[in-house]
Amino acid sequence: MGNLYLITGAVLVLGLVLGILSSRFKEEIEEKSRYKYLRKDFLLSRAEHEFFDLLNEILGYNYYVFPQVHLITLLDHKVKGQSWRGAFRHIDEKSVDFVICDKNYIKPLLAIELDDRTHSYESRMLRDEEVNSILQDAHLPLLRFENHGNFNKEDIKNQLFSVLSNHKEQIVTQ
C-alpha cells in the first residue's frame, strides 16, 4: 500500500512538472509568434545603390561586389588561445557596406565603408575605429569613402586598384 502512495505521488509530481513545462513552452511559442516582419523594399539605401553600381562599373567582370557583409562572414573567430564565443560575439553584429572578392575563389580582398553623416557621431566613430582595428589585424584592407551625395569615379577607381594591385603582388610573391 505504501508503494501505491509513492507511485501516485510520483505521478502527480511528474504531471505537475510537465504541466508547468508545457505552459512555459506554450508561452514561448506564443511570444515568438507575436513578432512580425516585413520585407524591405530595398536592400541598399539610394547612396549605397549608386555606389554599388559604380563599383560594378569600375571593377567590371574581374571581381565580385557583395553588399552588407557581416564580419562573422569574413573573419574566422576560432583562433587558438582565445574564447571563441567571446570573439564571435565581439564581431557578430558588425558589418561593412561592401566586400570585393576575386572571382576564382571568392576570397575577400577588400572591405569598403561608405561613410555618411552618421559616422560623425561619437558612438559610430568608436565602432568605426574598432572595425578598422579588427580588419587591420586580420590583414583585410579597408577603404572608406565619404558620401557627400556624389562620387568621384576616377578617385574611387585609383584607390580600388591601388589596393587590389598590391594584393595581386602579394599573391605572386608568396
C-alpha positions as CSV (number, residue, x, y, z in Angstrom):
1,M,0.0,0.0,0.0
2,G,2.9,2.3,0.7
3,N,4.3,1.7,-2.8
4,L,0.9,2.7,-4.2
5,Y,1.0,6.1,-2.4
6,L,4.6,6.6,-3.5
7,I,3.8,5.8,-7.2
8,T,0.7,8.0,-7.0
9,G,2.7,10.9,-5.5
10,A,5.4,10.5,-8.2
11,V,2.8,10.5,-11.0
12,L,1.2,13.7,-9.5
13,V,4.6,15.5,-9.2
14,L,5.5,14.4,-12.7
15,G,2.2,15.6,-14.0
16,L,2.6,19.0,-12.3
17,V,6.2,19.4,-13.6
18,L,5.1,18.5,-17.2
19,G,2.2,20.9,-16.9
20,I,4.4,23.8,-15.8
21,L,6.9,23.0,-18.6
22,S,4.3,22.7,-21.3
23,S,2.7,26.1,-20.2
24,R,6.1,27.8,-20.3
25,F,6.8,26.2,-23.8
26,K,3.4,27.4,-25.0
27,E,4.1,30.9,-23.7
28,E,7.4,31.0,-25.5
29,I,5.8,29.9,-28.8
30,E,3.0,32.5,-28.4
31,E,5.5,35.2,-27.6
32,K,7.7,34.3,-30.7
33,S,4.6,34.4,-32.9
34,R,3.9,38.0,-31.8
35,Y,6.9,39.2,-33.8
36,K,6.0,40.4,-37.2
37,Y,8.4,41.2,-40.1
38,L,8.0,42.9,-43.4
39,R,10.3,42.6,-46.4
40,K,12.2,45.8,-47.0
41,D,11.6,47.5,-50.3
42,F,15.3,48.0,-50.9
43,L,18.4,46.2,-49.7
44,L,20.5,49.3,-50.0
45,S,20.0,53.0,-49.5
46,R,20.0,55.2,-52.5
47,A,23.6,56.2,-52.0
48,E,24.7,52.7,-51.3
49,H,22.9,51.5,-54.5
50,E,24.6,54.2,-56.6
51,F,28.0,53.3,-55.1
52,F,27.3,49.6,-55.7
53,D,26.6,50.3,-59.4
54,L,29.7,52.4,-59.6
55,L,31.9,49.6,-58.0
56,N,30.5,47.1,-60.5
57,E,31.2,49.5,-63.4
58,I,34.8,50.1,-62.2
59,L,35.6,46.5,-61.4
60,G,33.9,45.0,-64.4
61,Y,33.9,41.3,-64.7
62,N,37.1,40.7,-62.7
63,Y,35.7,40.9,-59.2
64,Y,32.5,40.2,-57.3
65,V,31.0,43.0,-55.2
66,F,29.0,41.9,-52.2
67,P,26.9,44.5,-50.2
68,Q,26.1,44.5,-46.5
69,V,28.5,41.8,-45.3
70,H,28.8,40.9,-41.6
71,L,32.3,40.5,-40.2
72,I,31.5,37.0,-39.0
73,T,31.1,36.0,-42.7
74,L,34.6,37.5,-43.4
75,L,36.6,36.5,-40.4
76,D,37.4,33.3,-38.7
77,H,36.9,33.8,-34.9
78,K,38.2,30.4,-33.9
79,V,41.8,31.4,-33.3
80,K,43.7,29.1,-30.9
81,G,44.2,30.6,-27.5
82,Q,41.1,32.8,-27.3
83,S,37.5,32.5,-26.3
84,W,35.7,31.5,-29.5
85,R,32.3,32.5,-28.1
86,G,33.7,35.9,-26.9
87,A,35.4,36.5,-30.3
88,F,32.2,35.6,-32.1
89,R,30.0,37.9,-30.0
90,H,32.5,40.8,-30.5
91,I,32.1,40.8,-34.3
92,D,28.6,39.3,-34.7
93,E,26.7,42.5,-35.0
94,K,29.3,44.4,-37.0
95,S,29.2,44.7,-40.8
96,V,30.8,46.5,-43.7
97,D,29.0,48.1,-46.6
98,F,30.8,46.2,-49.4
99,V,33.3,43.5,-49.9
100,I,35.3,42.9,-53.1
101,C,36.2,39.3,-53.8
102,D,38.2,37.6,-56.5
103,K,36.2,35.6,-59.0
104,N,38.2,32.4,-58.8
105,Y,37.9,31.6,-55.1
106,I,35.6,34.3,-53.9
107,K,38.3,35.3,-51.5
108,P,37.7,38.6,-49.7
109,L,40.3,41.1,-50.9
110,L,39.0,44.4,-49.8
111,A,36.3,45.8,-47.4
112,I,34.6,49.2,-48.1
113,E,32.7,51.5,-45.9
114,L,30.6,54.3,-47.3
115,D,30.6,57.0,-44.6
116,D,27.6,59.3,-44.3
117,R,26.9,61.9,-41.6
118,T,26.1,59.2,-39.0
119,H,29.8,58.3,-38.9
120,S,30.5,61.7,-37.2
121,Y,28.6,60.5,-34.1
122,E,30.8,59.6,-31.2
123,S,29.3,56.1,-30.8
124,R,29.7,55.4,-34.5
125,M,33.3,56.7,-34.6
126,L,34.2,54.3,-31.8
127,R,32.6,51.5,-33.7
128,D,34.5,52.5,-36.9
129,E,37.8,52.5,-35.0
130,E,37.0,49.0,-33.7
131,V,36.2,47.7,-37.2
132,N,39.3,49.4,-38.6
133,S,41.4,47.6,-36.0
134,I,39.7,44.2,-36.4
135,L,40.2,44.3,-40.2
136,Q,43.8,45.5,-40.0
137,D,44.6,42.7,-37.5
138,A,43.0,40.2,-39.9
139,H,45.0,41.6,-42.8
140,L,41.9,42.6,-44.8
141,P,42.3,46.1,-46.2
142,L,39.5,48.6,-45.6
143,L,38.8,51.6,-47.7
144,R,36.5,54.4,-46.5
145,F,34.7,56.7,-48.9
146,E,32.8,59.8,-47.9
147,N,29.2,60.0,-49.0
148,H,28.5,63.7,-49.9
149,G,25.8,62.9,-52.5
150,N,28.1,62.4,-55.4
151,F,31.2,60.2,-56.1
152,N,34.4,60.9,-57.9
153,K,34.7,57.8,-60.2
154,E,38.4,58.3,-61.0
155,D,39.4,58.8,-57.4
156,I,37.5,55.7,-56.4
157,K,39.0,53.7,-59.3
158,N,42.5,54.8,-58.4
159,Q,42.1,53.8,-54.7
160,L,40.5,50.5,-55.5
161,F,43.1,49.4,-58.0
162,S,45.9,50.6,-55.7
163,V,44.8,48.2,-53.0
164,L,43.8,45.4,-55.4
165,S,47.1,45.6,-57.4
166,N,49.0,45.5,-54.2
167,H,47.1,42.4,-53.2
168,K,48.0,40.7,-56.6
169,E,51.7,41.5,-56.0
170,Q,51.4,39.8,-52.6
171,I,49.9,36.7,-54.2
172,V,52.6,36.5,-56.8
173,T,55.5,36.8,-54.2
174,Q,54.0,34.2,-51.8
